């Protein structure tokens, strides 16, 4: 009995030691993950500076003086350890408006989310929240464009009382509020309303975006891309830090 008691005590001590060791390892990994996800303050670009940078890049694109930055082998190596995109762009999936080209940026500069009709859902909002909370992005741009096929389809199906096939209808349903708000008006009005509604939804999105917008550390702005000349027109901008 004494032998068994000592044996059990040894087993218990050994198990305790292993559990303590495991706890230390888990604690170390948690600290490492936390440090890796925390934005580097020195790399964070303010919302105002981010907007100015986007405007400057688009001006170069329009003038055919693109610099095509950050596309080298060296740049790829710099990004192996992480990323710090200065702006988030939620744009239509239309092949005619790739944000990295339109704003003359390169690898690691923009956190781009593309979907037909630049609509929102939980996954897209979650992606935006991730970039704000973990990557330090301070500017969110909802980028619509002229002659948007998704907006056109939404207007047509609402007017006809019909539905699109498959999952396409889910996109058109997301655009429906903009269609309803611009009855009797043109396609451009609906496209702009669609962007405007998305901007307002993001500003009110709890808990992350609403709080950051209220503090003035994050800005959400709408924009419209003109197909003919490549210019991006930005909507009204509130004062931000």
C-alpha positions in Angstrom: 0.0 0.0 0.0 2.9 2.3 0.8 4.4 1.4 -2.6 1.2 2.2 -4.4 0.8 5.5 -2.6 4.3 6.6 -3.5 3.7 5.5 -7.1 0.5 7.4 -7.4 2.2 10.5 -5.9 5.0 10.2 -8.4 2.5 9.9 -11.3 0.5 12.9 -10.0 3.7 15.0 -9.6 4.7 14.1 -13.1 1.3 14.9 -14.6 1.3 18.3 -12.7 4.7 19.1 -14.1 3.7 18.3 -17.6 0.5 20.4 -17.3 2.5 23.3 -15.9 4.9 22.9 -18.8 2.0 22.8 -21.3 0.4 25.9 -19.7 3.7 27.8 -20.1 4.0 26.8 -23.8 0.4 27.8 -24.4 1.0 31.1 -22.7 4.0 31.8 -24.8 2.1 31.0 -28.0 -0.7 33.3 -26.9 1.6 36.1 -26.3 3.3 35.6 -29.7 0.0 35.5 -31.5 -1.1 38.6 -29.7 2.1 40.4 -30.6 1.8 39.3 -34.2 -1.7 40.5 -34.5 -1.2 43.9 -32.9 -0.7 46.7 -35.5 2.7 48.3 -35.5 2.1 51.9 -34.5 4.9 53.1 -36.7 3.4 51.4 -39.7 -0.2 52.8 -39.2 -1.1 55.5 -41.7 -3.9 57.9 -40.6 -7.2 57.9 -42.4 -6.6 61.4 -43.8 -3.1 60.5 -45.1 -4.5 57.3 -46.5 -7.1 59.1 -48.5 -4.5 61.6 -49.8 -2.4 58.7 -50.9 -5.2 57.0 -52.8 -6.1 60.3 -54.5 -2.5 60.8 -55.5 -2.2 57.3 -56.9 -5.4 57.7 -58.9 -4.2 61.0 -60.3 -1.1 59.2 -61.6 -3.2 56.4 -63.1 -5.5 58.9 -64.9 -2.5 60.9 -66.2 -0.8 57.6 -67.4 2.1 58.3 -65.1 1.8 55.2 -63.0 4.8 54.3 -60.8 3.7 50.6 -60.3 5.3 50.5 -56.9 5.9 47.6 -54.6 5.9 44.8 -57.2 9.5 43.6 -57.0 11.0 40.4 -55.6 12.4 42.5 -52.7 8.8 43.6 -51.9 7.6 40.0 -51.9 10.3 39.2 -49.4 9.4 42.1 -47.2 5.9 40.9 -46.8 6.7 37.3 -45.8 6.5 38.2 -42.2 3.3 40.1 -42.3 1.3 42.9 -43.8 0.2 46.5 -43.0 -2.2 47.7 -45.7 -2.9 51.3 -45.2 -6.5 51.2 -46.7 -9.4 48.8 -47.2 -11.2 48.9 -50.5 -14.5 47.2 -50.9 -15.1 47.3 -54.6 -17.3 45.7 -57.3 -15.8 42.5 -58.8 -16.1 44.1 -62.2 -12.8 43.3 -64.2 -12.6 46.9 -65.3 -11.8 48.4 -61.9 -8.9 46.5 -60.2 -8.1 48.8 -57.1 -4.4 48.1 -57.1 -4.1 49.5 -60.7 -6.7 52.3 -60.3 -4.8 53.6 -57.2 -1.4 52.8 -58.5 -0.4 50.6 -55.6 1.3 47.3 -55.2 1.8 44.3 -53.0 0.8 44.8 -49.3 -0.6 48.3 -49.8 -4.3 47.7 -50.0 -6.6 45.2 -48.3 -9.0 44.6 -51.2 -12.4 42.9 -50.9 -14.2 42.4 -54.2 -17.8 41.3 -54.8 -20.4 42.0 -57.5 -22.3 45.2 -56.7 -19.9 46.1 -53.8 -22.5 44.7 -51.4 -22.0 43.8 -47.8 -22.6 40.6 -45.8 -21.2 39.3 -42.5 -18.1 37.8 -44.0 -17.2 41.0 -45.8 -17.8 43.1 -42.7 -15.8 40.6 -40.7 -12.9 40.9 -43.1 -13.0 44.7 -42.8 -13.1 44.4 -39.0 -10.0 42.1 -39.1 -8.0 44.7 -41.2 -9.0 47.5 -38.8 -8.4 45.6 -35.6 -5.3 43.5 -36.5 -3.6 45.2 -39.5 -4.0 48.8 -38.5 -6.0 50.0 -41.6 -7.6 53.3 -40.9 -9.5 54.0 -44.1 -12.4 52.1 -45.6 -13.5 52.9 -49.2 -16.6 51.5 -50.8 -15.9 51.8 -54.5 -18.7 51.7 -57.0 -18.5 52.5 -60.7 -20.4 53.6 -63.8 -22.6 51.1 -65.7 -22.5 48.5 -63.0 -24.0 45.3 -64.3 -25.2 44.2 -60.8 -27.0 47.4 -60.2 -28.5 47.3 -63.7 -29.8 43.7 -63.1 -31.2 44.7 -59.7 -33.2 47.6 -61.3 -34.5 45.3 -64.0 -35.6 42.5 -61.8 -37.3 44.8 -59.3 -39.1 46.6 -62.2 -40.2 43.3 -63.7 -41.0 41.6 -60.4 -38.8 38.7 -61.4 -35.8 36.9 -60.0 -32.3 36.1 -61.2 -31.1 32.5 -61.3 -29.1 30.7 -58.6 -27.2 32.7 -56.1 -27.2 35.8 -58.3 -30.5 36.8 -56.7 -28.8 37.2 -53.3 -26.7 40.0 -54.8 -29.6 41.7 -56.3 -31.6 41.5 -53.0 -28.7 43.3 -51.3 -29.0 46.1 -53.9 -32.8 46.3 -53.7 -32.8 49.0 -51.0 -30.9 51.3 -53.3 -33.3 50.5 -56.2 -36.3 51.3 -54.0 -34.7 54.5 -52.8 -34.2 55.8 -56.4 -37.4 54.8 -58.1 -38.0 57.1 -61.1 -34.3 58.0 -61.2 -31.4 56.8 -63.4 -28.8 54.0 -63.1 -26.1 56.4 -61.8 -28.4 57.5 -59.0 -29.0 53.9 -57.9 -25.3 53.0 -58.1 -24.5 56.0 -55.9 -27.3 55.2 -53.5 -25.9 51.6 -53.3 -22.5 52.9 -52.2 -24.0 55.4 -49.8 -26.1 52.8 -48.1 -23.1 50.6 -47.7 -21.0 53.4 -46.2 -23.7 54.2 -43.7 -24.1 50.5 -42.8 -20.4 50.2 -42.1 -20.4 53.3 -40.0 -23.1 51.8 -37.8 -21.7 48.3 -37.7 -21.2 47.2 -34.1 -19.0 46.7 -32.2 -15.7 47.4 -33.9 -16.4 49.8 -36.8 -19.0 52.0 -35.0 -16.6 52.5 -32.1 -13.6 53.3 -34.3 -15.6 55.7 -36.4 -17.0 57.5 -33.4 -13.5 57.9 -32.0 -12.4 59.5 -35.3 -9.6 56.9 -35.8 -11.3 55.2 -38.8 -13.0 56.8 -41.8 -15.5 55.2 -44.1 -16.0 56.9 -47.4 -17.8 56.2 -50.7 -16.3 56.6 -54.2 -17.3 56.2 -57.8 -15.0 55.0 -60.6 -15.5 56.6 -64.1 -14.9 54.0 -66.8 -14.0 56.5 -69.6 -11.2 58.4 -67.9 -10.3 56.2 -64.9 -10.9 58.9 -62.3 -12.2 58.0 -58.9 -14.6 60.6 -57.4 -14.8 60.5 -53.6 -17.9 61.4 -51.6 -18.1 63.9 -48.7 -15.4 63.3 -46.1 -15.9 64.0 -42.4 -13.0 65.3 -40.3 -10.8 62.5 -39.0 -7.6 62.1 -37.1 
